[in-house]
Amino acid sequence: MKIAITGHRPSRLKGQEKRIKEWFKHQFKKYNPDVVYIGMAQGVDQIAGMVAKDMGIPLICCYPFPKNNYHAVELALMENNEVLYINEQGSRKAYADRDRFMVDSADMVLCVWDGLPGGGTWLTKEYAKKKNVPIIEYEGLKK
């Protein structure tokens, strides 16, 4: 089982980081992934990445493009993790390309979304729906 992660950065998590972490633990135990695809951004990506690391699940760290100051570099450098750069150069399109790559590579998407349309998490969720990739959502952020 290959699982892709999509979700918000810290400013949209409403202080629920601990609950989200526990949700990821539960989902990873339930679905027992062989690998987890993460986009390496602050917030949900890092939370899921650290949970996977603590559970011994390998990561595929999907950066949109090469640059010097990425977050969560320690996750990317850990043994058994793979690092991919989806595009050669930076652009807004590179982020969408990365998200589509992760959905196309996965059997399932775990999504932490606040219910507001627009933004990368929503676009990734919509793409997964279009591709008929199952989506499991954390419901705690929705109004």
Secondary structure, 3 states (H helix, E strand, C coil): CEEEEEECCHHHCCCCHHHHHHHHHHHHHHHCCCEEEECCCCCHHHHHHHHHHHCCCCEEEEECCCCCCCCCHHHHHCCCCEEEECCCCCCHHHHHHHHHHHHHHCCEEEEECCCCCCCHHHHHHHHHHHCCCCEEEECCCCC
